[in-house]
Amino acid sequence: MQSSTSPKIRGWIFDVYPSDIGQMAVWIISEKGQRIRLTDKFQPKIYVSGKKEDQEKLVGKIYSNPDIANWTFVCKYAQPTDSEKSRVLEITLKDCRKVSSLTNQILKIGDYMRLEVHNCDLRGDRTYFFTHDLFPLAYLEVENLKSGLKYTLLDCVESIDYVLPPLKITHLKIEIAKTGKIASLQDSIASISLEQEDQRIIIDSGDEGEKLLQLSKTVKELDPDIIVTNGGDSYLFSYLLQRAIVSGVSPKFILSRDEVPFVPKAQQGKTFFSYGRTFYKAPTIRLYGRVHIDAGNTFILNESSFQGLFEIARTCRAPLHTSSRSSIGSSMSSLQFYQAFKQEILIPRNKSIPEAFKSAYELLVADRGGFVYEPKVGIHDNTGEVDFSSMYPSLMVNNNISAETVLCKCCPDSHLRIPELNYNICEKRIGVVPKALKLVVEKRLKYKHLRDDVMNPKLKEMYDNRQTALKWILVTCFGYLGYRNAKFGTVDGHIGVCAFGRDAFLKAARISESRGFEVLHGIVDSLWLKKENTSLEEYEELCKQVSDDIGVLLNFEGRYKWIVFLPSKMHPNIGVLNRYYGVMENGKLKVRGIEVRKHDTPRFVYNAQMEMINTFSAANNSKEFMQKIPQALNVVKTYRQKLINGEVPIEDLIVSKHLSKSPNRYKQHVSQVIAAEQLIKEGSEVHAGKNVHFVFTDSKNKRFERRVRAEQLLDKGVNPDERKYLQLLYESAANLLSFSNYTAKTVQDSIRGYEYKDLFSFCSTEDY
């Protein structure tokens, strides 16, 4: 580490954060590998809109506020839907950490109704990036002048062949000397391990204070850019600080690159509801000059590795420590905020665009979602799959769907109309949402082409991880458009995209049928088509015609050797939209809606079902598939015997279940609640939105606490519930063969005979 006053430095911007009043610390990784700390002057701005007299009264009340550097009146687009700029009050703050408190003061002065505060949700580091038109890991040249830092950007966010600095990544693990079954803050440190590249360091000697100081010293010597932990946000760093306080070394316990004591914020995690599921987000533990990533508190890193994380940070202009923890919706919002900032559209504190009034008939027409073709249950040959590439995002870009463009007041006679609803769309300006999405759609398409064309396996993996990260933005952008808290969201735009999607999907189906294809199944943006003796060229010609006619790229995903569409468990003659499996001619498996795709499936069942699918994958057509059913049932028999013989490791029987609410709010003692209560009894914190891991021990016991055992409380003498796991095994096999009238009972009878009928009558098919 070094602090530099040299006039020019060339390298990558790594970290930015407030360091003092009116100052930002900026860390640069130079081309020579130096980690350089610079300081820049920075004062953020917020904006206040309202009636002229209310704005002037506000000035009279806050002009002497010590947190305000200056104020003035400027012209901005106060609301996303405004077609003309209006006068707003621009307030420059001395310290970006005072934005929240000043915002609350202003709202209180305006009785929370007469004044609106804008751009107040942007944190200091992100505002700094927006103001200087920078992004994390941007390659640039910086001059350290007396007036502040002057940047010359040598990179662009649209780039797909950018070079990243050689980042040093350290994995930190702590072994705790538990006195009880579950570790607590009162337990001492047993050992500390750090891994960086091929180097592994173990700290296990000396008293606790010496171990902690040795950890600080080792981190300083290794000088990592990124520290990866498992549970650092939720537990580990708080534990380390507690032990440092007890040992009397907290002032010297430093993990940041900046020489500041390690003090986590005293804040609680939060539980939130999204896409029909409850999530728990642990509080952020921030390092300065380094980036701390909690592997248990990051979605994007788990989905697309570090390359995906870096791509999201660059594209969405979100700091690394933030983007590693952010939901995809938050990352997408950051990209939209930048577009608004650039267009001088003020970012509202709360969403303020209401849904247009609709009659009962209009609601019936509008609120219909995507179009689907019910699948034809059974196994099929000669089936090909075609998918629209980023269908809904592309429709949003092509049709200019955004909060300020749908039903705009400036273009009532617009030629661009939403199908069925006849809503007008603005023709005079491009919306914030399509501008933001266009970059993501185009970059992802380029990465996919590079991935498919390149031969180098490392480059192929890198491009795939980058496109996967961007895919998640495109997957969520449509749902986020209708989200109640999306600043630039619009319900009318959301239902408009559905209308465009239905129109495009039906056109694609009609074109396919006109070319002699039978539609076996279709769901929103994918079609499964059947045609005897068809060639690959016919599929390619179909895709080209649909792409040209609709304006959204249709891709030929491949042709299946066979594909199985599975029926409903309750109604065997009715197909389930997203429940199928098949093998393509290139050997690729495609599986949806069965146990191997579910997060709560124990590894024992997962392995058995996957081995069955692999057995079927050797079949070249439906006839050969049916001939392999006995062989697949032998797989079930083998796994059954392994379980009975006690050859299945206990970790392969662990079930993971999600808590949709706090354990004390459940009315029934379902398995995850019993396990959660066991953990709470031992002093562990269990929140709504977290997963609970456990093993079935006696699923029918009248005493609830004996039915399951939480993973953290497993002892050597714990015996799994053999009957329950056999039941799960049989049901997983039956699911694969349900199109041929197999049930868990017939699977059991096929591999065991009829002498054990009492076992199945004992087992229940209720949801565990």
N, C-alpha and C positions, 0 to 999 in steps of 0.2 A: 504494500500500500504506500502511496505517496501523494502529497498535496502539491499541486503544480501551479506555477504562475507563468509558465512558458506561454508565448503568444499563440502558438497553434499546436493542436493535438489532433491526430487522426485515429479514429477507432470506432467503437460501438458504444452507444448509450445503454447503460445497464440498469441503473436504479436512480430514482428521484424521490425525494421526500422533504418536508419542511424541516429545516435545521434550527432556525431562529426566526425572530419576528422580521418579516419581509425578506426572508432568504430561503432558498431551496438548495439542498445538497444534491449534487449531480455526480454520479459515478460513471467513469468512462473506462472501458477496457481498450487499451491502446493496441495498435498493430504489433508492438513489441512485447505485448503480454502484460504490461503494467496495469495495475488497478489504481486509477487516479481519482481523487476526490476534488471536485471543484465546487465553488459556491456562486450562486447567481441571485441577483435581486429579483424578487417576484411579489407582486401584489395582485390578488385575484379581484374580479369584478362580479357583482350581482346586480340585478335589475329589478325595478319596481314599477308595475303598471297600475293604472287606476285613473280616476277622474283627476283633471288638472289641479283642482283645489285640494284634493286629498294628497296628491304628491307634494304640493308646496307646503302643506301643513306638516307633512312628514319631515321635510327638510328643516323646518323650524325646530323640530323636536330632537333631531339627531345630529345637527351640524357640529355640535361640540363633543360628540361621542369619541372617546379616545381610541376606539378600534378603527375609526374611519380615516383614511388618508386624504381622500377628496371625493367630491361628487360633482355631477354635471347632468344636463339633459341631452339625450341623444335620440336618434330615430332608429327603431328596430321593428321587426315583425313581432308584435307582442303575443299573438296567438298563431299557432300553426296554420289556421284557416284564413288568416288575414291576407288579403291581396295587396295591401298597401302598408307601408311602415307608419308607425305612430310614435308619438313622443313618450319616452319612458325615462325614469330616473336611473342613472348609472352610478353605483356606489363602489368605490375602490377601497378595499380593506387593507390594513397594514399587515395582517396575519391571516393566512388561509385557514388556520385552525379556529377562527372566530366566526366563520360563516354561519354555522348552525345557531349560535347564540344570538347573533344580530338578526337573523331571519325570524326567530321567535319574537324578538323585540318589535320588529316592524309589523308582523302579523297582529300582535297584541295592540299596537297603536292604531291599526286599522280595524279593530274589533273583529278580526279574522274573516272579514267579508269585503271591506272596501278596497283593500290593497292586495295585489298578487305579487309574489316574489318569484323571480325566474333565475335559472342557472345556479340555484343554491344547492342542488343535489350533487354537483360535481366536486369530487375530492380534489385537494390541492395538486396531487401528482398528475391527475388526468387533465385538469385545467391547464397545467404547465405544458403538457404534451400538445393539447389543442392550440394553445396560444402561439406556440413556436412551430406548429405544424410538424411535430415529431412523432415517433412511435418507438416502443421498446425494441432494443437490439438493432436500431437503425445505424447504418454505417455513415459516418459524417466527419466533418472537420469542425473543430470548435476553437475559437479564439477567446482567450481570457483577457478581456479588456477591463479598464477601470469602470466603465459604465455597465458592465455585466458580460455575460457570455454571448458570443455571436456565433450562430450555427450556419454551416454550409452543408446541406444535405446531399450526400453522394449516393443515395439509395432511394427507392420508392416503394410504397406499400403494395403496388401492383406487381412488383417483381416476383418471379417464381424461381429464379436461379441465384438468389441472394446467398451470400457467404456469412456464416455466423462465427463469432469468436470461439476459440477453444475453451469452453466453460469447464470449470473444475466442480465435480459433483461428489459430495460426501454423504454416505448413509450413516445415520446415527442411531444406535440401539442401546437401550438401558436394561440391564437385568436387575430386578428388585428382590431384595431379601425378604420375601413375604413371611409375616408372622401368622397370618390367617390364610383362608382359602383364596381371598381376593386381595390384591395389593392396595394399600392405602397411602396417603401422604405421610403417615407416621412411620412407614417402613423405610429402612435405610437402603442405600445403593449397594448392590453386590458387585457389579462390574459395568464398565462402559466400553462399547466397541465402536470404532469408526473405520469405515471402508471407503477408500478413494482409489479408483482404478485398480491396480493390482496390490495395493498396500492395505494392510489391516493392522490396526493398533488396538490393543486391549489394555484398559486401565482397571486394574483390580487390586492394587496394593495401596497401603496407607489408610488413614482414616477418611471419613466421608468428605471433609473439607478439602483434604489433599487431592482426592479423586476429582472433585469439582474444579479445583484450580488447575489440575493437570489437564482436564478436558478443555478449559479455556486456553491453556497454553498450546495444546495440540491443534485446536481449531485455528489458532493464530498462525501456527507453523504451516499447517496444510493449506491455509488461506482459501477455503472453498468459496465458489460463487453461489452454489446452491447446497443447502443442507436438507436432506430428505429424512423424515421420520415417519413412524407409524403411530399416530395418536398424539402427535406433538401439540396440536391445537386443543384437543379435548382433554388431555391428561398430562402428557409427558413433560412439557415445558413448565406447567404449573407445579408439577411434582419436583422438578429440578430446582426451581426457585425456592420452594418450601424447604427443601433440604439444604440449600445454600444459606437461607435465613437461620435455620436451626444450627448449622455449622459455623455461623458467624462470618461467612465469606461472601455474602451477597454483593457488597460494593465492588468486589474484584471478579465476580462471576460474569464474564462478558463473552457472548457468542457473536455479537454483531461485528462487522468490519470496522464500523465507526466505534470509537472507544467510549461507549456509553453502557452503563450497567444494564443487565438483562432484567427488565421489569414487564411482565405481561400485563395487559389491561384487565382491570377488574370488571369484566362483562360476561354476561351469560350467553349461551348459545340460543338459537331460535328455532322454533318448529314452524313450518309453513306447508301449505297445501298447494299442489300443482299437478295438473293433468290427472286428477282423480286419485292422487297418492299423497300421503303425508311424508314429509322429509324433515330431518333434523340437521341443522348446520351449526357446527361447533364454532366458537369465537376464534377470530384470527389472532395468531401470535406473530407479531411483526419483528423482523430483524432489520438492521440498517446497514446498507452496503452489501448485504448478502440477501438471498431469497430463501425463506423457509417454506418447504412444501410438505404438507401432511398427506401421506399417501392414502390415508383413510378419509380425507376431507377434500378430495379432488376428483372430479368427474372426467375432465378432459385428459388428464395425464393417464388415467387408467384405460381410457378408450383409444388414445392415439400416441402415447409415449411423449417424450420431450419435444420431438419434432412437431407434433400436433399442438402442444402447449405454446411453443414459440410462434407457430403460425397464427394461432388465435390472438396472442398478445400483439403481434405486429399488425395483423389485419384490423383488429378491433381497437387498437391504440389503447390497450388497457395494461397497466403495469403487471409484471410477471407474478408478483405475490398476490395480486388481485385476480388475475385471469386464471390462476391455478385453482382458486377456490370458487370462482363465480359460477353461477348457473349459466347455461347457454343463453337463456333469455337476457341475463345481465350483460353478457358479452355482446350480444346483438344490439342491446340498447346503447352500449358505448359507441358502437359504429354509427348508429342513428344520431346520437348526440353530437358526434363530430360533424356529420353532414349538416345538421341544424346550425351548429356553431359557425360553420364555414359560410352558410347562407344567411347569417344574421337573423335566424329564427330563434327566438328565446325559448329555452327549455322550461316547460311548466313544472311547478312543484307537484301538482296533482293533475291527473288526466281531466280535461275539461270539455271533451268533445262528446256530446250525447248521441245516442242512437236516434235516427229519424223515426218519427211516428209512423206506425204501420197499422193498417186495418187487420182484422182477423184473417181475411182472405190473403192479404199481402204477406202476413206471417206464415201462412200455410205454404205459399209459393216459395218464400225466401228461405225459410229455416229447414233445409232438407239435407244438408251435408253432401258428401260425395256419392257417386253412383256406383252400384255394385251389381254384378251378375252372380246369382247363387251358384256355387260350384256343383258340378255333377258328381255325386258320390261314387267312389270306386277307383279302380286302377286303370290308367289310360296309356296307350302307346301313341307314337307319332304326334307328340305335343310339343309345341314351342312356346316360349315366353317372350313377350315384348314389354318393355317398361319405358315410360316417359322419364326423361332425365330431368330431375329437379322440377317436376311439373308445376306445382303450386308457386314456388318462388319465381319460376320463369313467367308464369301468368301474371304475377304481381308486377314484375319488371316490364313485361311487354304491354300490359294494359294500364300501367301507371296507377296502381292501387296504393293509396296512402290516406291518412286521416284528412289531409287538407285538399285532396284531389277528388274524392268520391262525393258527389252531390255538391260540388263547389258552386258558389254563387256567381262566379265570373263567366262560366260557360254553360248556361242552362240549355243552349241549343247544340251542345257538343255532339259530334258524330260518333264519338266513342261511348258506347252504351253497354251496361251490364245486361246479359241475356236474361230473359223472363221478367226481370224487375224494371228494366228500362231506365235505370239510374244513370245520370250523366256523369262523365269523368272529365276532369280538367284537360284542356288541350294547350293551355298557355304556359304551364310550368311542370317540371318533373318533381314528383313528391320526394320527401325525405326517405321513405321506406324503399321505393324502387331504386333510388340512387345508391343506398347502402347495399342492397341485395345484388345489384348488378355486378359489383366488384367480386362478391363471394361466388356468384354463379359462374362468372367467367374464369376466375382463378381455379375453382374446383374442376371445371371441364379441362383446363390445361394440365392440371396435375394428373387427372385420370389418363389423358393421352400419353403423358410422359411415363407414367407407371406402366402402361401397356406396351410402350415402344422400347423402353430401356432394357438392356440385358443384365446390367450390373445388379446383383441381388440387394446390395446395400442401398443403392439409389432407388430401386424399385420399392423397397420397404419405406424409405424416407418419403417418397412421393405419395405412397398409399396412406401413410400416417397423416400427412398434411391434408390430403383430400378428405380423409375420414373426419378430421377436426372441423373442416368447413362444412361437411355434410350435416353435422349436428346443428349448425346454425340454420341451414336450409330446412332441416326436418322440423325445427321448432318455430320457424318464422311465421308460418301460417297460423298456428295456434296462438302465437304471441300477438298477432294482429288483432285478435278479438279479446285479448286478456284485459281485464278491467283496470289494471294499473299500468298498462303500456302507454307511455307518454304520447306516442304517435300511432297508437292503435285505433281501430275503428271497427265497430260491429258491422256497420253497413258494408265496409270493404271486405270484411271477413266472409259474409254471406255472398258477396259479389264474386270472390275468388271461387267459392263453391259452385256458383252458377257457371262461371267460365270453365271450371274443371269438368262439370257434368256435360257441358256442351262439347268440349274437346274429346272427352272419353266416348261419348255416344257416336261422334263422327268417326273416331278411330275404329269402333266396333262395326259400324256400317260399312266402312271401306274394307275392313277385313272380310266381312261376310260377302261383299260384292266380288271379292277375289276367291271365293270358294272355301274360306276358312270357317270352321265351327268354333264358336266361343264357348269353351268349357267352363271358364271362370274369369271373373274380372273384378278388381277391387281398386277403386279410386284412380290409380295410375298404372296398373299392371293388367295385362291380358294374357290368358293361356289359350292358345289356339290349336286346333286339331285339323289336320288335312292329310289324307292318305297319299303316300308316295310324293310328298312335296320336297323341293330342294331348298338348300340354304339360300340360294339366290332369290327365291320367291319371297322369303322372309325379309331379305335385305331390300327388295323392291317395294314391299309393303311399307316398311319403316320409312323409306325415302318419300313415298307418296304422302303418308300421314304427316311426316315432319314438315313437308312443303305446304300442305294444305292448312295445317293448324298453327304452325309457327313455333312449336315446341318439339325439341328433338326426341324422337322415338328410337330406342335402341333394341336390337335383337340380343337378348340375354343368352340364348342357346336353346338347343333342342334336348328333350329328355329321352332317356332310354325307356323310362317309365315314371309316372308320377301318381301318387295316391292322394285323393281328396277325402278327408275323413268326415264321418257323420257326427251329429250332435249326440251326446250321451243320453239325453232325454228323449230325442226324436230321431231314431236311427235312419229314417228316410230323408232327413234334411241335412244338407251340408253346412259346415261351419266356415265362415268366410276366411279365417286366417289360421287354418289347421290342416296342414298337408306336409308331405315329404316326398322327395324324388331324387333321382340321379340323372345328371345331364350326360350327354355323349362324351364330354371331355373328362368325366369322372367326378365332377364337382357335386357335392351333396347340397341340397337345399331343404331346410327343415324349419317349420313354423308351428307353434302352438302345442307342442308335445313336451314331455318331461325333460328332454335334453336341452330345451330352450328356457326352462323355468328356473328361477333363482332359488327356489325352495326345495329342489330335488337333491336328495343325498347322493353322494358320489357313487355309492354302491348301485343305486338304481340307474343313475346316469350311465355308468360304464356298461351295465347290462343292456340298456336300450340302444346305446350307440353300437355295441357289438352286434346286436340284431340288425340294425340298419346297415352296418358294413357287410353283413352276410347277404342281405338283399341286394346290396350295390353291385355284386358280381353278376346279377341277372341282367340280361340284355333286352328283355321285354317282359310283358305281363305274364306270359305263360311260364317262363323260367322263374319269375318271382314266386308264383304260386307253388312251384315245385320245391322252392327253398324254405317254405314255411316249417316243415319238420326240423330242418337244420337250425332255423332260428329258435324254435322251441327248445332245442337241445342246449342252446345258450342259456335260456332261462333255467333249465334243469341244472346246469353246471353252477350257476350263481346261487341257486337254491341250496345246493349241496355245500358250497363254500360257507354260506351263512350258518347252516346247521352244524358244520364241523368247527365253527369258531375261527375260520380262517380270514374273516373280513375285519380289517383294522377298525377300531372304534371311530377314528376320524373320518372313515368312509361312510359312516352312518349318521353323521351330524346333519341336522335339518336346520335351515335358516328361514325364519319367518319375520315378517315386517310388522311393526307396531303402528297401527294407524292412529292410535290415541294413547294417552297415558294409561298404564296398567290398571290404575284404580277406577278408570271410567268404563272398563269392560263389564258387561252384565254376566257374561258366561266365562267360565274358567277354561278357555281354549289353551292349547299347548304353549303358545308363545307367552301368554299371560302368566301361566304357572312358572315358566322358566324365568321370566322377568321378576316375579315376586321372590323367587329363590335368590336372585342376584341382589335385589334390594335388601333382603334380610341379612345378607353378608356385607352390607355397607356400600354397594356399588350404586352409581347413578344410572337410571334407565329413563330415557326420554322418548316421547312420541316421535315417530319418524325414524327410529333406529331399528336395526335388525337384531333379533335375538337368536342365538344358536343353541341347539339342544339335541339330546338323544332320547328317543322313546325307550322307556324302561319297563313300563307296565301300563299300556294305554287304556286298559279297562278297569284299572283299580279305582275303587270307590273313593279312596283318599287322593284328592287332586295332586298333592305334592309328590306323590310317588309315580305319577304317570310319565313324567319326563325328568331329565336332569340337564341343567344348564351346562354348556361346554366348559365354562371356567371352573365348574365344581365337580367335574368328572374325576372319580377315583379309580384306582386299579381294579377294585372289586365290582364295579358297576357292570351289570349285564344288560345288553340291549333286549328289547322286546322282539323276539324272533318272529312271532306271529304277525306283528304289525309290519315289519320289513318285508316279510313274504307277501303280505297283502299288497304293499306298494309295488313290489316286483311284478306280481301277476297283473296288476292294473296297468302298469307301464307297457307290458307286452300286449295286453288286450287293446290298448289304445292304438297301437300300430296296426292291428289286424281287425279293428272294429268294422271296417268296410266289408269284411267277409263274415260278419255276425259272430265274431269271437267276443267273449266276455272274460272277466277275471276268473269266473267259475270254470269256463271251458278250458282256459289256459291251464288252470290248476289240474283239472281232470286229465288233460292231455299228457302232462308230465309226471303225474303221481298215481293215476288210476283213481278208483272210486272208494278206496278203503279209508280215506281221510276226509270224508265229507264233513265231519264234525268241525274241522278246522275252519272251513270257509263259513259255516253257519255261525261260528264264534266271531269271525271278523265282521266289522261293519264297513260300509262304504261311505260313511259320513266324512265330511271334510275334516282333516286334521289340522 
